[in-house]
Amino acid sequence: MIIWKGFGILNIVIPGVIFIIVSAILSSLGLDSIDSRLPLAFVFIVSGVIIWHLGKALNAKSGKVLVDMETGEHYRMGTEHSLFFIPMHYWGPVGLVLGFILTVATIFT
């Protein structure tokens, strides 16, 4: 089961779309025989950068804070964009780390 709020589902959609585009480009160029970890690393790195910037932009817009005059409590208004209760922009570095691990694994094997 996938749990998301707002546009948090884009954390899954963006890498999927980039993977389809990269696969189509590689197959049209006849490069299907290269190690599959390298294109996957590219997908994770590019999608990590996109998700970081998109998540920061989307979550910055949802930062309106209202103050209750009677109690002095602060309420954050707007939709938070998250996947599995983790804000969207924190998934960007996860993609980067996975991409770099796959790159290093490809180089040293």
C-alpha positions in Angstrom: 0.0 0.0 0.0 1.3 3.4 -1.0 0.5 6.3 1.3 0.9 9.9 0.0 -0.4 13.4 0.5 -0.8 16.1 -2.1 1.6 15.5 -5.0 3.7 13.0 -3.1 2.9 10.3 -5.6 5.2 12.2 -8.0 8.1 10.6 -6.1 7.2 7.3 -7.9 5.8 8.8 -11.2 8.9 10.9 -12.0 11.5 8.1 -11.9 9.1 5.8 -13.8 8.7 8.4 -16.6 12.4 9.1 -16.7 13.1 5.3 -16.8 10.7 4.9 -19.8 12.3 7.8 -21.7 15.9 6.5 -21.0 14.9 3.0 -22.0 13.4 4.2 -25.3 16.4 6.4 -26.1 18.8 3.5 -25.4 16.9 1.0 -27.4 16.5 3.4 -30.4 20.3 3.9 -30.3 20.9 0.2 -30.1 22.5 0.3 -26.7 20.4 -2.4 -25.1 23.5 -4.5 -24.2 25.1 -2.1 -21.8 25.1 -2.8 -18.0 21.5 -2.1 -16.8 22.8 -0.5 -13.6 24.2 2.5 -15.3 21.0 3.7 -16.9 19.2 3.0 -13.7 21.8 5.1 -11.8 21.2 7.9 -14.3 17.4 7.7 -13.7 17.9 7.9 -9.9 20.3 10.8 -10.0 18.2 12.9 -12.5 14.9 12.1 -10.7 16.5 12.9 -7.3 17.5 16.3 -8.5 14.0 17.0 -10.0 12.2 15.7 -6.9 14.3 17.8 -4.6 13.6 21.0 -6.4 9.9 20.2 -7.1 9.3 19.1 -3.5 10.9 22.3 -2.1 8.8 24.5 -4.4 5.6 22.6 -3.7 6.0 22.5 0.1 7.1 26.1 0.2 3.7 27.1 -1.1 2.0 25.2 1.6 3.6 27.2 4.5 0.9 29.7 5.4 0.8 29.9 9.2 -2.3 31.0 11.1 -2.1 32.1 14.7 -5.1 31.5 17.1 -5.4 34.8 19.0 -7.0 33.2 22.1 -4.5 30.5 22.7 -1.5 31.7 20.7 -1.1 28.4 18.9 0.3 28.3 15.4 -1.4 26.3 12.7 0.2 25.5 9.3 -2.3 25.6 6.5 -2.1 24.0 3.1 -1.4 20.6 1.7 1.9 18.9 2.6 3.3 16.9 -0.3 4.7 13.6 1.1 5.2 9.9 0.4 5.0 7.5 3.4 4.8 10.5 5.7 8.2 11.8 4.5 8.1 15.3 2.8 8.6 15.1 -0.9 11.9 17.0 -1.1 13.6 14.5 1.3 13.2 11.7 -1.3 15.5 13.6 -3.7 18.7 12.8 -1.7 17.6 9.2 -1.4 17.5 9.0 -5.2 20.9 10.7 -5.4 22.5 8.2 -3.0 21.0 5.2 -4.8 22.3 6.5 -8.1 25.8 7.1 -6.8 25.8 3.6 -5.2 24.8 2.0 -8.5 27.4 4.0 -10.3 30.2 2.9 -7.9 28.9 -0.7 -8.0 29.1 -0.6 -11.8 32.6 0.9 -11.9 34.1 -1.6 -9.4 32.5 -4.8 -10.7 
